[in-house]
Amino acid sequence: MTGIIPTAIIWVGMQEEELDGTGLLPAMFLLAIILGTVGAQMAGLPRWGMVGLVGGSATWLLIGALAVLVPAPESELFGPLPALVAPVYVVGGAVGFALSAWSFMSPLRWWAVALVVTVPLGSWGAAQYKPQILAWLEVRSLERSGVPLIAPAIEGYRLVHVDLNAAGQRESEPSTWLEYWRDATPNRGFSEIQVTVWPAAAGNPRDSCLAVTEYYGVPLRCKSLPGDRWVRTGAGSSWVTVFARSGDALVMLNGSSIAEADLVAALSTFRPISAYELAMVT
């Protein structure tokens, strides 16, 4: 029974461009209550009417809250359903009915009734503040990452994207990845600068520059500048990469269609930035 509800919800979400699912949502909510009531009566549960009403409501609210934590991916589809998402939603429905059925077993557990009402309602309330919750989680992740919270203020460019990369198999140290754009005008083309910030322990500018010697078959070369700054370029490539230290951080600026001198000059614009400001960009 609980499998029908998330299946319908995800199907509506996949068809939303072709079909307005607004009218179906009340029908599916009613279906959850009807199926829960019939199932509770067939199972011989005491107070089966209340079980169906509360269980159906709890299912709906829990599935809505789970959608915040487990959004349906667009790329991982097995037929009509996201493979990893539907089972999680089904668990949400099962928990909703199990809580309500247990709460209304004789003798009536009033504290359990309160639990079965407050937990789904709390989850639903959290789902209503999804952007704020995700932003708060992002702020906490940035604050605890160990990456120095700095960013350049590059004239003419705007910060459009921020990613936090945790330490793992590919990288021994965490990092933040920032993307800056300069829009095209009649006199110049579009340009972007990619900035990566690591803790100082991640390495030094020279070794970081020399770590890559070829890019898509194009040989790369590194040259040193005063102040332990290193520039990497490739013949026939419009990309220029600069490595340097900024305070207690190792930074890399990777620019397309930008002069080397301008990219080097951007090193002096690094300033402290709050985790909240970075999270608002993501």
Long-range contacts (C-beta under 8 A, 24 or more apart in sequence): 1-35, 1-36, 1-39, 1-93, 1-97, 2-59, 2-90, 2-92, 2-93, 2-94, 2-96, 2-97, 3-86, 3-90, 3-93, 4-31, 4-35, 5-31, 5-32, 5-59, 5-60, 5-63, 5-89, 5-93, 6-63, 6-86, 6-89, 6-90, 6-92, 6-93, 7-81, 7-86, 9-63, 9-89, 10-72, 10-80, 10-81, 10-82, 10-85, 10-86, 10-89, 11-80, 13-72, 14-72, 14-80, 29-56, 29-60, 32-56, 32-57, 32-59, 32-60, 32-93, 33-57, 36-97, 36-100, 39-97, 40-101, 45-101, 45-104, 45-105, 46-104, 46-105, 46-106, 47-104, 47-108, 50-100, 50-104, 51-97, 51-100, 51-101, 51-104, 54-100, 54-103, 54-104, 54-113, 54-116, 54-117, 55-96, 55-97, 55-99, 55-100, 55-101, 56-96, 57-96, 57-120, 58-95, 58-96, 58-97, 58-99, 58-100, 58-116, 58-119, 58-120, 59-92, 59-93, 59-96, 59-97, 60-96, 61-96, 61-120, 61-121, 61-123, 61-124, 62-92, 62-93, 62-95, 62-96, 62-119, 62-120, 62-123, 63-89, 63-92, 63-93, 63-96, 64-123, 64-124, 64-127, 65-92, 65-120, 65-123, 65-124, 65-126, 65-127, 66-92, 66-123, 67-127, 68-126, 68-127, 68-130, 68-133, 68-134, 96-120, 135-279, 135-280, 138-164, 138-275, 138-278, 138-279, 138-282, 139-275, 139-276, 139-279, 140-275, 142-176, 142-275, 142-278, 142-279, 143-275, 145-174, 145-176, 146-173, 146-174, 146-199, 147-174, 147-175, 147-176, 147-197, 147-198, 147-199, 147-249, 148-197, 148-199, 148-200, 148-246, 148-247, 148-248, 148-249, 149-176, 149-272, 149-273, 149-274, 149-275, 149-278, 150-197, 150-246, 150-247, 150-249, 150-251, 150-270, 150-271, 150-272, 150-273, 151-178, 151-195, 151-197, 151-270, 151-271, 151-273, 151-278, 152-180, 152-195, 152-253, 152-266, 152-267, 152-269, 152-270, 152-271, 153-269, 153-271, 154-180, 154-193, 154-266, 154-269, 155-269, 156-182, 157-181, 157-182, 157-191, 157-193, 158-182, 159-281, 160-281, 161-281, 161-282, 162-278, 162-279, 162-281, 162-282, 163-282, 171-202, 172-202, 173-198, 173-199, 173-201, 173-202, 174-198, 174-199, 175-202, 176-278, 178-278, 178-281, 189-257, 190-257, 191-255, 191-256, 191-257, 191-258, 192-255, 192-256, 193-253, 193-254, 193-255, 193-256, 193-258, 193-263, 193-266, 194-253, 194-254, 194-255, 195-251, 195-252, 195-253, 195-254, 196-251, 196-252, 196-254, 197-246, 197-249, 197-250, 197-251, 198-249, 198-250, 198-251, 199-248, 199-249, 199-250, 200-245, 200-248, 200-249, 200-250, 202-250, 203-250, 204-228, 204-245, 204-250, 205-229, 205-230, 205-243, 205-244, 205-245, 205-250, 206-230, 206-243, 208-243, 208-250, 208-252, 209-241, 209-243, 215-239, 225-264, 229-264, 229-267, 231-260, 231-263, 231-264, 233-260, 242-266, 242-267, 246-270
